[in-house]
């Protein structure tokens, strides 16, 4: 994927920076989108360093620190328990499951990293590509910086996830959406305070799980001004291939559904590997509360069935089918508008040897029984608290304090007893999955509500529903037509 750049460039720093900035084909595309926050002139800011020292000692309020960094520090201290005095990243020990699509992503990011290796080397920087575990797969840069990076194990085969190395460009990008920057003492581990880095994760367009990270790191110097635009553009272009594959897979799932429907009288639906509905027949659509016989080939238009047991069973099926393509399973789940559990059979669907989803037959019990723990478990562990941000502070919310969540672009706003706050968790789909078994319900593509905070239900002239929420302003939340059955069942109306 290209040799590492050498350090023989004799141009001065200003000329080298100008050469990097003038590389329009690499760093200037999408210049007006996805900008990183400006890099401070002094990455080792005393204010941030002092905040880091207080936080390491147990203090929670760090007003001088950016919310993204403060939330990452909280994960490092409370959840991952990373030693802030760790001097080098640990070696990666696990080989993740890889698919052909993942290999395509790694190759594409490797090409883009190699294309700017010379410019980054001239600035004393390195470019890295990691997998979804934070394990560095490849690295480019000048020999002097590469040698310095090796002192901290910023090198292939070492792990830079947050749970391994704390707050850093690669690990924190795996936890966030869009380009992020980590500067100087914003790093959780003191040994990395001399680095400034920026990274972006490429995510599976169906499951939204990260596949890889492209990262730039500089030693005691500023990042290129266009680094954020370049990273965002690289991720967008890399995901174009994934989006095409996802649409093709959706069309193939619809074809598999149509073929199976012609040979079976069972209620049938096709779900992708994330548990989203691609198509369902008339009866299955009622059980899941989704539109009937309406293909959703595009991954951004697929429906969340709002049935945690079903989604959990499908994800279990994905894991089983990855090791045994002939696997077929069965279990029982509760569905919308039914007081008793319904039997389902799950059959994986493959295309060119690649798992693209599952056919789910309702009222059937073919295949090996799923373990009860898998069948009844929600896709994600139920959170005890939600983390939100206000100015430069983290706000830890108890679930009863949240009336509803509303999507606003890529952000999620929480209506709370303390007013409107931005959720630390990006994306309403992710929040919906986390809260599915905690008394919250998706009622609209833009809203997830706390069922215990609904004050009134209003019925429109055409039968449409709106919810009057128990928040500061008694907000009216619309209920979409496809979510109305689930709302009526949840409220027993």
Long-range contacts (C-beta under 8 A, 24 or more apart in sequence): 1-107, 1-110, 1-111, 1-113, 1-114, 1-138, 2-111, 2-114, 2-115, 2-117, 2-140, 4-117, 4-121, 4-139, 4-140, 4-141, 4-142, 4-143, 4-146, 5-117, 5-118, 5-119, 5-120, 5-121, 5-122, 5-140, 5-141, 5-142, 6-121, 6-142, 6-143, 7-121, 7-142, 7-143, 7-144, 7-145, 9-121, 9-122, 11-122, 16-119, 16-122, 16-123, 17-123, 17-224, 19-119, 19-122, 20-116, 20-119, 20-120, 20-122, 20-123, 20-224, 21-224, 21-225, 21-226, 23-116, 23-119, 26-115, 26-116, 26-119, 26-230, 27-116, 27-119, 27-224, 27-226, 27-227, 27-229, 27-230, 28-226, 28-229, 28-230, 29-229, 29-230, 29-233, 30-229, 30-232, 30-233, 30-236, 31-226, 31-229, 32-229, 33-229, 33-232, 34-178, 34-179, 34-228, 34-229, 34-231, 34-232, 34-233, 35-228, 35-229, 36-179, 36-180, 36-181, 36-198, 36-223, 36-227, 36-228, 36-231, 37-66, 37-181, 39-181, 39-183, 39-196, 39-222, 39-223, 40-183, 40-184, 41-222, 42-184, 43-183, 43-184, 43-185, 43-194, 43-196, 43-220, 43-221, 43-222, 44-184, 44-185, 44-193, 44-194, 44-220, 45-183, 45-184, 45-185, 48-183, 48-184, 48-185, 48-186, 49-184, 49-185, 49-193, 52-84, 52-185, 52-186, 52-188, 52-190, 56-84, 60-394, 61-393, 62-392, 62-393, 63-391, 63-392, 63-393, 64-392, 65-186, 65-392, 66-186, 66-392, 67-389, 67-391, 67-392, 67-393, 67-394, 67-422, 67-424, 68-172, 68-176, 68-180, 69-167, 69-172, 69-182, 69-186, 70-389, 70-392, 70-393, 70-394, 71-387, 71-389, 71-394, 71-424, 72-162, 72-166, 72-167, 72-172, 72-175, 72-182, 72-188, 73-167, 73-188, 74-387, 74-394, 75-162, 75-175, 76-162, 76-166, 76-167, 76-188, 77-188, 79-163, 80-162, 80-163, 80-166, 82-162, 82-163, 82-164, 82-165, 82-166, 82-188, 82-189, 83-189, 84-166, 84-188, 84-189, 84-190, 85-189, 85-190, 85-191, 86-165, 86-166, 86-189, 86-191, 87-152, 87-189, 87-191, 88-151, 88-152, 88-153, 88-158, 88-191, 89-152, 89-153, 89-154, 89-158, 89-159, 89-160, 89-164, 89-165, 90-153, 90-158, 90-159, 90-164, 90-165, 91-153, 91-157, 91-158, 91-159, 92-133, 92-134, 92-135, 92-136, 92-157, 92-158, 92-159, 93-159, 94-133, 96-131, 96-132, 96-133, 96-135, 97-322, 98-131, 99-354, 100-354, 101-204, 101-211, 101-241, 101-242, 101-245, 101-354, 102-131, 102-211, 102-212, 104-241, 105-202, 105-211, 105-212, 105-238, 105-241, 105-242, 106-131, 106-137, 106-212, 108-237, 108-238, 108-241, 109-202, 109-212, 109-214, 109-234, 109-238, 110-137, 110-138, 112-214, 112-234, 112-237, 112-238, 113-138, 113-140, 113-214, 114-140, 116-230, 117-141, 119-224, 120-216, 120-218, 121-145, 123-218, 123-221, 123-224, 124-218, 124-219, 124-220, 124-221, 125-216, 125-217, 125-218, 125-219, 125-221, 125-223, 126-154, 126-216, 126-217, 127-214, 127-215, 127-216, 127-217, 128-154, 128-170, 128-213, 128-214, 128-215, 128-217, 129-212, 129-213, 129-214, 129-215, 130-160, 130-170, 130-212, 130-213, 130-215, 131-211, 131-212, 132-174, 132-209, 132-210, 132-211, 132-212, 133-159, 133-161, 134-159, 134-160, 134-161, 134-162, 134-164, 134-165, 134-170, 134-171, 134-174, 134-213, 135-159, 135-160, 136-160, 136-170, 137-212, 145-219, 148-219, 149-217, 149-219, 152-191, 152-192, 152-195, 154-195, 154-217, 162-188, 165-189, 165-192, 166-192, 168-192, 168-195, 168-197, 169-197, 169-198, 169-199, 169-213, 169-215, 169-216, 169-217, 170-197, 170-199, 170-213, 170-215, 172-199, 173-199, 173-200, 173-201, 173-210, 173-213, 173-215, 174-201, 174-210, 174-213, 176-201, 176-426, 177-201, 177-203, 177-410, 177-426, 177-427, 178-232, 178-410, 178-426, 179-227, 179-228, 179-231, 179-232, 179-235, 181-223, 181-227, 181-228, 194-219, 194-220, 195-219, 195-220, 196-220, 196-221, 196-222, 196-223, 197-223, 198-223, 198-227, 198-228, 198-231, 199-231, 200-231, 200-232, 200-234, 200-235, 201-235, 202-235, 202-238, 202-239, 202-242, 203-239, 204-242, 205-239, 205-242, 205-243, 205-246, 205-299, 205-300, 206-246, 206-249, 206-272, 206-273, 206-274, 206-276, 206-299, 207-273, 207-274, 208-274, 208-427, 208-429, 208-430, 243-299, 246-298, 246-299, 247-297, 247-298, 247-299, 248-351, 249-351, 249-354, 249-356, 249-357, 250-278, 250-295, 250-296, 250-297, 250-298, 250-299, 250-302, 251-297, 252-349, 252-351, 252-356, 253-278, 253-279, 253-349, 253-356, 253-357, 254-278, 254-279, 254-295, 254-297, 256-349, 256-359, 257-359, 260-359, 264-361, 266-345, 266-361, 266-362, 266-363, 266-364, 267-361, 267-362, 267-363, 268-359, 268-360, 268-361, 268-362, 269-359, 269-360, 269-362, 270-349, 270-357, 270-358, 270-359, 270-360, 271-305, 271-310, 271-314, 271-357, 271-358, 271-360, 272-299, 272-302, 272-356, 272-357, 273-314, 273-315, 273-318, 273-355, 273-356, 273-357, 273-358, 274-311, 274-315, 275-304, 275-305, 275-310, 275-311, 275-312, 275-314, 275-315, 275-379, 276-302, 276-303, 276-304, 276-305, 277-302, 277-303, 277-304, 277-305, 278-302, 278-357, 283-362, 284-360, 284-362, 286-336, 286-337, 286-485, 287-335, 287-336, 287-337, 287-338, 287-342, 287-362, 288-335, 288-336, 289-336, 289-482, 289-483, 289-484, 289-485, 289-486, 290-482, 291-482, 303-482, 304-429, 304-432, 304-442, 306-336, 306-436, 306-441, 306-442, 306-483, 306-486, 307-333, 307-334, 307-335, 307-336, 308-378, 308-379, 308-436, 308-437, 309-333, 309-334, 309-375, 309-376, 309-378, 310-335, 310-344, 310-360, 311-378, 311-379, 311-433, 311-436, 312-374, 312-375, 312-376, 312-377, 312-378, 312-379, 313-344, 313-346, 313-370, 313-374, 313-375, 314-346, 314-358, 314-360, 315-379, 316-370, 316-371, 316-374, 316-375, 317-346, 317-348, 317-358, 318-348, 318-355, 318-358, 321-348, 321-350, 321-355, 321-358, 322-355, 325-350, 325-355, 327-367, 327-368, 328-366, 328-367, 328-368, 329-367, 329-368, 329-369, 329-370, 330-364, 330-365, 330-366, 330-367, 330-368, 330-369, 330-370, 331-369, 331-370, 331-374, 331-375, 332-375, 333-375, 335-362, 336-485, 336-486, 336-489, 337-485, 337-489, 378-433, 378-436, 378-437, 379-433, 379-436, 380-433, 380-434, 380-436, 381-434, 382-434, 382-435, 382-437, 382-438, 383-434, 383-435, 383-438, 386-414, 386-423, 386-424, 386-425, 387-423, 387-424, 387-425, 388-414, 388-416, 388-421, 388-422, 388-423, 388-424, 389-421, 389-422, 389-424, 390-418, 390-421, 390-422, 394-424, 395-421, 397-421, 399-435, 399-438, 399-439, 399-440, 399-450, 400-450, 400-452, 400-453, 402-450, 402-453, 403-449, 403-450, 403-453, 403-469, 403-470, 403-471, 403-475, 404-447, 404-448, 404-449, 404-450, 404-453, 404-469, 404-471, 404-475, 404-477, 405-431, 405-435, 405-440, 405-447, 405-448, 405-449, 406-446, 406-447, 407-445, 407-446, 407-447, 415-469, 415-471, 415-472, 415-475, 416-471, 417-471, 417-472, 419-472, 441-483, 441-486, 441-487, 441-490, 442-483, 442-486, 443-467, 443-477, 443-478, 443-479, 443-480, 443-483, 443-486, 443-487, 444-477, 444-478, 444-479, 444-480, 444-483, 445-480, 447-477, 447-478, 449-477, 451-490, 451-491, 454-491, 457-491, 457-493
